Amino acid sequence: MILGLYRLLTILGTPLITSFLKRRLAHGKEDRHRFGERLGIAGLPRPAGRLIWLHAASVGESVSMLPVIEHLVTQAEQTVLVTTGTVTSADLMAKRLPNGAIHQYAPVDRLPWVRRFLDHWRPDLALWAESEFWPNLVTETADRSIPMILLNGRVSDTSYARWSCLPGVIRRLLSGFVLCLGQTPTDTQRLAALGAPKVSFCGNLKFASPPLPVDDAQLTALADSLNGRPRWLAASTHDGEELIAAETHRLLAAAHPRLLTIIVPRHPKRGAAIAEQLGSLGLAVRQRSICQEIDENCGILLADTMGELGLFMRLAPIVFMGKSLAGQGGQNPLEPARLGASVMFGPHMGNFQDIAQRMCAVGAAERVSDVRALTEAVRLRLADAALVARTGAMARTFASTEDGVLDAVLAELQPWLATPTRHHHAGA
């Protein structure tokens, strides 16, 4: 009943949906040159042969799927279609997808657009990352007898409470999955309780992600230009956290006059506004996106570029992960941990709750509650290289604790990878 009503609303609500998408387009949240893909209009022809479709919501989910994608195109020799819903994830996939994988924007969850997408691509297998269940896309895929598998399934406390109030809806959605692999034992238990017919736990695929890429020549040149300046990084920050990082810098600058605070905003398009905001506080800010020189007067390096987080995480041995003080949910703390950084994050790590708790428990990260706690944590590390080295080593060790997860997940997928190519008919 509820799913039927949802489907009807997505049909009758076309003017509102179209208006919403146009507003997103005007604000740069949709890709003007590939906007048709959001309406189910393919931007590329379908390759011949077997095609596996992998859907990931955004940057974090798609990055965690890269090892799986790499295996599918190199070892299993199958074309992989990757769909995501954001401009930033599309930019990242353009840089990091292996040959044999192609990217398209996911269609907005309106039935005619979903059907147009499936009619064109005719996937033989559909892999869903983490927790994004679009009702029309899920049910239409299942109704076409396309096997679906949930990878790294995540059910947050909030989602579990919400879905528990709609048991018929979530049971119908999960019934279309031939297998659901939970991200943690708790996620696996919740998926089973909500109605998934077959569940299993192999570990968290975020542990299988490779280290963030880096241009070695740029790393060497930038490190040389900084001439040994003490430095720390506020990574993947969200609105409000740049001010927190700036206040931390201000409080520490007297004791460390050559201190360089590096800020990498999660959304680089905010760079100009952030630079103006911090500059109005009297801070010497340099924007990387416009190639401003990082001279000795520079106190804040605003790295408002795409795809360079790996560079700055290698450059700064002390890393705070954003979306955890002023935002909600946190960003992936395994990224700096893999590189041996001394890791900190705020209290709001709901998207990485299990990882954050485990890291803190073994000394691989420190949770800070506010700007004063962050300032004290950075101060201690700036004054104690041994502390940085010790906590960084613990972080690197933690990041390798689930090295076997990729092999375990691929073993679960194997029966579905060996299935002969299916021949779908348009509208089937």
C-alpha positions as CSV (number, residue, x, y, z in Angstrom):
1,M,0.0,0.0,0.0
2,I,2.7,2.5,1.0
3,L,5.0,1.5,-1.8
4,G,2.1,1.9,-4.3
5,L,1.3,5.4,-2.9
6,Y,5.0,6.3,-3.2
7,R,5.1,5.1,-6.8
8,L,1.9,7.1,-7.6
9,L,3.4,10.3,-5.9
10,T,6.6,10.0,-8.0
11,I,4.4,9.9,-11.1
12,L,1.9,12.7,-10.2
13,G,4.7,14.8,-8.6
14,T,6.7,15.2,-11.9
15,P,6.4,19.0,-11.9
16,L,7.7,19.3,-8.4
17,I,10.5,16.8,-9.0
18,T,11.5,18.6,-12.2
19,S,11.5,22.0,-10.4
20,F,13.6,20.5,-7.6
21,L,16.2,19.2,-10.1
22,K,16.3,22.5,-11.9
23,R,17.1,24.3,-8.6
24,R,19.9,21.8,-7.9
25,L,21.2,22.4,-11.4
26,A,21.2,26.1,-10.9
27,H,23.2,25.7,-7.7
28,G,25.8,23.4,-9.3
29,K,24.6,20.3,-7.5
30,E,23.8,18.5,-10.8
31,D,26.0,18.0,-13.9
32,R,24.6,20.3,-16.6
33,H,26.4,18.3,-19.4
34,R,25.1,14.9,-18.2
35,F,21.8,15.9,-16.7
36,G,19.9,13.5,-19.0
37,E,21.4,10.6,-17.0
38,R,19.4,11.7,-14.0
39,L,16.3,11.2,-16.2
40,G,17.4,7.7,-17.2
41,I,18.8,8.8,-20.5
42,A,22.0,6.9,-21.0
43,G,25.1,8.9,-21.8
44,L,26.9,5.9,-23.3
45,P,26.0,2.8,-25.3
46,R,25.7,-0.5,-23.4
47,P,28.8,-2.7,-23.9
48,A,28.3,-6.1,-25.3
49,G,28.4,-9.1,-23.0
50,R,27.9,-9.5,-19.3
51,L,27.4,-6.3,-17.3
52,I,27.4,-5.8,-13.5
53,W,25.7,-2.7,-12.2
54,L,27.1,-1.3,-8.9
55,H,25.2,1.5,-7.2
56,A,26.8,3.7,-4.6
57,A,25.3,6.9,-3.1
58,S,28.2,9.2,-3.0
59,V,32.0,9.6,-2.5
60,G,32.5,7.4,0.6
61,E,30.5,4.5,-0.6
62,S,32.0,4.5,-4.1
63,V,35.5,4.7,-2.8
64,S,34.9,1.7,-0.6
65,M,33.7,-0.3,-3.6
66,L,36.9,0.4,-5.7
67,P,38.6,-2.9,-4.7
68,V,35.5,-4.9,-5.7
69,I,35.3,-3.0,-9.0
70,E,39.0,-3.6,-9.7
71,H,38.6,-7.4,-9.2
72,L,35.4,-7.6,-11.3
73,V,37.0,-5.9,-14.3
74,T,40.5,-7.5,-14.1
75,Q,40.0,-10.9,-12.6
76,A,36.4,-11.7,-13.5
77,E,36.7,-9.8,-16.8
78,Q,33.2,-8.3,-16.7
79,T,32.1,-4.8,-17.5
80,V,31.0,-2.8,-14.4
81,L,28.6,0.1,-14.6
82,V,29.0,2.3,-11.5
83,T,26.2,4.7,-10.7
84,T,26.3,7.5,-8.1
85,G,24.2,10.5,-7.4
86,T,26.5,13.4,-6.8
87,V,28.8,15.6,-8.9
88,T,31.8,15.1,-6.5
89,S,31.5,11.4,-6.7
90,A,31.3,11.5,-10.5
91,D,34.5,13.6,-10.6
92,L,36.3,11.2,-8.3
93,M,35.2,8.1,-10.2
94,A,36.4,9.7,-13.5
95,K,39.9,9.7,-11.9
96,R,39.9,6.4,-10.1
97,L,37.8,3.9,-12.0
98,P,39.8,1.2,-13.7
99,N,39.6,0.4,-17.4
100,G,36.6,-1.8,-17.9
101,A,34.4,0.2,-15.6
102,I,32.1,3.1,-16.7
103,H,30.2,5.7,-14.7
104,Q,26.7,7.1,-15.0
105,Y,24.6,9.2,-12.7
106,A,21.8,7.2,-11.1
107,P,18.3,8.0,-12.3
108,V,16.1,9.9,-10.0
109,D,13.6,7.5,-8.4
110,R,10.7,8.2,-10.7
111,L,9.3,5.1,-12.4
112,P,9.5,6.1,-16.1
113,W,13.1,7.2,-15.6
114,V,14.1,4.1,-13.7
115,R,12.6,1.9,-16.4
116,R,14.4,3.8,-19.1
117,F,17.6,3.3,-17.3
118,L,17.1,-0.5,-16.9
119,D,15.8,-0.9,-20.4
120,H,19.1,0.5,-21.8
121,W,21.6,-1.1,-19.4
122,R,20.0,-4.5,-18.8
123,P,22.3,-5.5,-16.0
124,D,23.0,-9.2,-15.3
125,L,23.7,-8.5,-11.6
126,A,23.1,-5.5,-9.4
127,L,25.3,-4.7,-6.4
128,W,24.1,-2.1,-3.9
129,A,26.5,-0.3,-1.6
130,E,25.7,0.3,2.1
131,S,22.2,1.7,2.7
132,E,20.6,3.6,-0.2
133,F,17.3,1.9,-0.9
134,W,15.3,3.8,-3.6
135,P,11.9,2.0,-3.7
136,N,11.2,2.3,-7.4
137,L,14.8,1.4,-8.4
138,V,14.9,-1.6,-6.0
139,T,11.5,-3.0,-6.8
140,E,11.7,-2.5,-10.6
141,T,15.1,-4.2,-10.6
142,A,13.8,-7.2,-8.6
143,D,10.7,-7.4,-10.7
144,R,12.9,-8.0,-13.7
145,S,14.5,-11.0,-12.0
146,I,17.9,-9.2,-11.9
147,P,19.8,-10.7,-8.9
148,M,20.6,-8.0,-6.3
149,I,23.3,-8.2,-3.6
150,L,23.8,-5.7,-0.8
151,L,27.5,-5.0,-0.1
152,N,28.7,-3.5,3.2
153,G,25.1,-3.0,4.3
154,R,24.7,-0.4,7.0
155,V,21.6,0.2,9.2
156,S,22.1,3.1,11.5
157,D,20.2,3.5,14.8
158,T,18.0,6.1,13.1
159,S,17.3,4.0,10.0
160,Y,16.6,0.9,12.1
161,A,14.0,2.8,14.2
162,R,12.4,4.3,11.1
163,W,12.3,1.0,9.1
164,S,10.9,-0.8,12.2
165,C,7.9,1.5,11.9
166,L,7.4,0.4,8.3
167,P,8.0,-3.4,8.4
168,G,6.0,-4.2,5.3
169,V,7.9,-1.6,3.2
170,I,11.4,-2.7,4.2
171,R,10.5,-6.4,4.0
172,R,9.3,-5.9,0.5
173,L,12.5,-4.0,-0.5
174,L,14.9,-6.5,1.1
175,S,13.0,-9.5,-0.3
176,G,14.5,-8.6,-3.7
177,F,18.1,-9.2,-2.5
178,V,19.5,-12.7,-2.9
179,L,22.2,-11.8,-0.4
180,C,22.8,-9.0,2.1
181,L,26.4,-8.6,3.5
182,G,26.4,-6.5,6.7
183,Q,29.1,-4.0,7.4
184,T,29.2,-5.1,11.1
185,P,27.6,-7.9,13.1
186,T,25.1,-5.4,14.4
187,D,24.2,-4.3,10.8
188,T,23.9,-8.0,9.8
189,Q,21.5,-8.8,12.7
190,R,19.4,-5.7,11.9
191,L,19.1,-6.6,8.2
192,A,17.9,-10.1,9.2
193,A,15.4,-8.6,11.7
194,L,14.0,-6.3,9.0
195,G,13.3,-9.1,6.6
196,A,16.4,-9.8,4.5
197,P,16.0,-13.5,3.4
198,K,19.8,-14.3,3.4
199,V,22.4,-12.4,5.4
200,S,26.1,-12.9,6.1
201,F,29.0,-11.0,7.7
202,C,32.5,-10.8,6.1
203,G,33.9,-7.6,7.5
204,N,33.8,-4.0,6.5
205,L,34.9,-3.3,2.9
206,K,36.2,0.2,4.0
207,F,39.2,-1.7,5.4
208,A,40.0,-3.0,1.9
209,S,40.2,0.5,0.3
210,P,43.7,1.3,-1.0
211,P,45.6,4.3,0.3
212,L,44.5,7.6,-1.2
213,P,46.5,8.4,-4.3
214,V,49.2,11.0,-4.5
215,D,51.4,12.7,-7.1
216,D,54.9,11.9,-5.7
217,A,56.5,14.8,-7.5
218,Q,54.0,17.3,-6.0
219,L,54.5,15.8,-2.5
220,T,58.2,16.2,-2.7
221,A,58.0,19.7,-4.0
222,L,55.4,20.8,-1.5
223,A,57.2,19.2,1.4
224,D,60.5,20.9,0.4
225,S,58.8,24.3,0.1
226,L,57.4,24.1,3.7
227,N,61.0,23.8,5.0
228,G,60.1,21.8,8.1
229,R,57.2,24.0,9.3
230,P,55.1,22.3,12.0
231,R,51.7,21.5,10.5
232,W,48.4,19.8,11.0
233,L,45.4,19.0,8.8
234,A,41.7,19.5,9.2
235,A,40.4,17.1,6.5
236,S,37.0,16.9,4.8
237,T,35.6,19.8,6.8
238,H,32.0,20.9,6.7
239,D,30.5,24.4,7.3
240,G,31.5,25.6,10.7
241,E,34.5,23.4,11.1
242,E,36.8,25.8,9.1
243,L,36.2,28.3,11.9
244,I,37.0,25.7,14.5
245,A,40.2,24.9,12.8
246,A,41.1,28.6,12.4
247,E,40.4,29.2,16.2
248,T,42.7,26.2,17.0
249,H,45.4,27.8,14.8
250,R,45.0,31.1,16.5
251,L,45.3,29.6,20.0
252,L,48.4,27.7,19.0
253,A,50.2,30.3,16.9
254,A,51.9,32.1,19.7
255,A,53.7,28.9,20.9
256,H,54.3,27.8,17.3
257,P,54.8,31.0,15.2
258,R,55.6,29.0,12.0
259,L,52.6,26.8,12.4
260,L,50.7,25.9,9.2
261,T,47.1,24.8,9.4
262,I,45.9,22.9,6.3
263,I,42.2,22.9,5.7
264,V,40.7,20.6,3.0
265,P,36.9,21.3,2.7
266,R,34.7,18.4,1.7
267,H,33.2,20.6,-1.0
268,P,35.9,22.6,-2.8
269,K,33.3,25.0,-4.3
270,R,33.0,26.6,-0.9
271,G,36.7,27.6,-1.1
272,A,36.2,31.3,-2.0
273,A,33.6,31.8,0.7
274,I,35.8,30.1,3.3
275,A,38.9,32.1,2.3
276,E,36.9,35.4,2.7
277,Q,35.5,34.2,6.1
278,L,38.9,33.3,7.5
279,G,40.6,36.3,5.9
280,S,38.1,38.6,7.7
281,L,39.4,37.3,11.0
282,G,42.9,38.6,10.2
283,L,44.4,35.2,9.2
284,A,46.8,34.9,6.3
285,V,45.0,32.5,4.0
286,R,46.3,31.0,0.8
287,Q,44.0,29.2,-1.7
288,R,45.5,26.2,-3.5
289,S,42.8,26.3,-6.2
290,I,44.1,29.7,-7.5
291,C,47.8,28.7,-7.0
292,Q,48.6,31.3,-4.3
293,E,52.1,31.0,-2.9
294,I,52.6,29.4,0.5
295,D,55.1,31.9,1.9
296,E,56.3,32.1,5.5
297,N,53.4,34.6,6.3
298,C,50.8,32.0,5.3
299,G,49.1,30.6,8.4
300,I,46.2,28.8,6.7
301,L,46.5,26.7,3.5
302,L,43.1,26.2,2.1
303,A,43.4,23.2,-0.1
304,D,40.1,23.7,-2.0
305,T,40.9,21.2,-4.8
306,M,39.5,17.8,-5.8
307,G,41.5,14.6,-5.5
308,E,44.4,15.9,-3.4
309,L,43.4,14.6,0.0
310,G,46.1,11.9,-0.2
311,L,48.7,14.5,-0.8
312,F,47.9,16.5,2.3
313,M,47.4,13.5,4.5
314,R,50.9,12.5,3.7
315,L,52.1,16.0,4.2
316,A,50.6,16.5,7.7
317,P,51.3,13.9,10.4
318,I,48.4,15.2,12.6
319,V,44.9,14.8,11.1
320,F,41.5,15.8,12.3
321,M,38.6,14.3,10.3
322,G,35.7,16.6,9.6
323,K,31.9,16.4,9.6
324,S,32.3,15.3,13.2
325,L,32.3,18.5,15.2
326,A,30.0,20.9,13.3
327,G,28.5,18.2,11.1
328,Q,26.8,14.9,11.6
329,G,28.1,11.4,10.6
330,G,31.8,11.9,10.3
331,Q,34.3,11.1,7.5
332,N,36.3,8.0,7.0
333,P,39.1,7.9,9.7
334,L,40.7,4.9,8.0
335,E,42.0,7.2,5.3
336,P,44.6,9.0,7.5
337,A,45.1,5.8,9.6
338,R,46.3,3.9,6.6
339,L,49.0,6.5,6.0
340,G,50.2,6.4,9.7
341,A,48.8,9.8,10.7
342,S,47.9,10.6,14.3
343,V,44.1,10.7,14.0
344,M,41.4,12.8,15.8
345,F,37.7,13.3,15.2
346,G,34.7,14.8,16.9
347,P,31.8,13.2,18.8
348,H,29.5,12.9,15.7
349,M,30.8,9.8,14.0
350,G,27.5,7.9,13.3
351,N,28.5,6.9,9.8
352,F,31.6,5.2,11.2
353,Q,30.4,4.4,14.7
354,D,31.9,0.9,14.9
355,I,35.3,1.9,13.4
356,A,35.5,5.1,15.6
357,Q,34.7,3.2,18.8
358,R,37.3,0.5,18.0
359,M,40.0,3.0,17.1
360,C,39.6,4.9,20.3
361,A,39.6,1.7,22.3
362,V,43.0,0.7,21.1
363,G,44.6,4.1,21.0
364,A,44.5,4.4,17.3
365,A,42.5,7.7,17.4
366,E,41.3,10.4,19.9
367,R,37.8,11.7,20.1
368,V,37.6,15.5,20.8
369,S,34.4,17.2,22.1
370,D,34.9,20.8,21.0
371,V,37.4,23.4,19.9
372,R,39.2,23.5,23.2
373,A,39.7,19.7,23.2
374,L,40.9,19.8,19.6
375,T,43.3,22.6,20.4
376,E,44.7,20.7,23.4
377,A,45.1,17.5,21.3
378,V,46.9,19.3,18.5
379,R,49.1,21.1,21.1
380,L,50.2,17.9,22.7
381,R,51.1,16.4,19.3
382,L,53.0,19.5,18.1
383,A,55.1,19.3,21.3
384,D,55.7,15.5,21.2
385,A,57.0,13.8,18.0
386,A,57.1,10.5,19.9
387,L,53.4,10.7,20.6
388,V,52.6,11.4,17.0
389,A,54.8,8.5,15.9
390,R,53.2,6.1,18.5
391,T,49.6,7.0,17.8
392,G,50.3,7.0,14.0
393,A,51.7,3.5,14.2
394,M,48.7,2.3,16.2
395,A,46.4,3.8,13.5
396,R,48.3,2.1,10.7
397,T,48.1,-1.2,12.5
398,F,44.4,-0.8,13.1
399,A,43.8,0.0,9.5
400,S,45.2,-3.5,8.5
401,T,43.1,-5.5,11.0
402,E,40.6,-6.7,8.4
403,D,42.9,-7.3,5.4
404,G,41.0,-10.5,4.5
405,V,37.6,-8.8,4.0
406,L,37.9,-8.4,0.2
407,D,38.7,-12.1,-0.4
408,A,35.8,-13.0,1.9
409,V,33.3,-10.7,0.1
410,L,34.5,-12.0,-3.4
411,A,34.0,-15.6,-2.2
412,E,30.4,-14.7,-1.4
413,L,29.9,-13.1,-4.8
414,Q,31.5,-15.9,-6.8
415,P,28.3,-18.0,-7.4
416,W,26.7,-15.0,-8.9
417,L,29.7,-14.0,-11.0
418,A,29.7,-17.4,-12.7
419,T,26.1,-17.1,-13.9
420,P,25.8,-17.0,-17.7
421,T,24.9,-13.7,-19.3
422,R,21.2,-13.0,-19.1
423,H,19.2,-11.6,-22.1
424,H,16.7,-9.0,-20.8
425,H,14.0,-7.6,-23.0
426,A,13.2,-3.9,-22.8
427,G,10.3,-3.4,-20.4
428,A,10.6,-7.0,-19.1
